[in-house]
Amino acid sequence: MQNPELLILAQAAGAPNPMMNLVFIGLMVLIFWFIVLRPQAREAKAHRDFVAGLKAGDEVVSAGGLYGKVVSIDGAIAHVELTRGTKVRFDRNKLHPIPGAAITAGDAEADKKKNDD
């Protein structure tokens, strides 16, 4: 047999507020946006900027892992020299900057002149 006092106490507690469920879902969406979507959008923008500024002389790595130097650009195609005399055509969107190589050819020449002085 159940104690009627316990039933009254259980009913008095009431159901949780449904607004708390919405707040929890909103909080989860916000966390997902900060952890996943925002960094991904930043990375995509950086890649678009890199592809738009790609020019002859830039050192790149392909999506397949081949390293080379851009020889010329023809619309959406980049001609990349992998070794001396070996030129390959790549889709510009499949090229990425070499990780850790933030110095461009022009910057390297300026540093060399500065060190010579």
Secondary structure as the mmCIF struct_conf table of DSSP 4:
data_model
#
loop_
_struct_conf.conf_type_id
_struct_conf.id
_struct_conf.beg_label_comp_id
_struct_conf.beg_label_asym_id
_struct_conf.beg_label_seq_id
_struct_conf.end_label_comp_id
_struct_conf.end_label_asym_id
_struct_conf.end_label_seq_id
HELX_RH_AL_P HELX_RH_AL_P1 PRO A 4 ALA A 13
HELX_LH_PP_P HELX_LH_PP_P1 ALA A 15 ASN A 17
HELX_RH_AL_P HELX_RH_AL_P2 PRO A 18 PHE A 32
HELX_RH_PI_P HELX_RH_PI_P1 TRP A 33 LEU A 37
HELX_RH_AL_P HELX_RH_AL_P3 ARG A 38 ALA A 52
TURN_TY1_P TURN_TY1_P1 GLY A 53 GLY A 53
TURN_TY1_P TURN_TY1_P2 ALA A 56 GLY A 57
STRN STRN1 GLU A 59 SER A 62
TURN_TY1_P TURN_TY1_P3 ALA A 63 GLY A 64
BEND BEND1 GLY A 65 GLY A 65
STRN STRN2 TYR A 67 ASP A 74
TURN_TY1_P TURN_TY1_P4 GLY A 75 ALA A 76
STRN STRN3 ILE A 77 THR A 83
TURN_TY1_P TURN_TY1_P5 ARG A 84 GLY A 85
STRN STRN4 THR A 86 ASP A 91
HELX_RH_3T_P HELX_RH_3T_P1 ARG A 92 LYS A 94
STRN STRN5 LEU A 95 PRO A 97
HELX_LH_PP_P HELX_LH_PP_P2 ILE A 98 ILE A 98
TURN_TY1_P TURN_TY1_P6 PRO A 99 GLY A 100
HELX_RH_AL_P HELX_RH_AL_P4 ALA A 105 ASP A 116
#
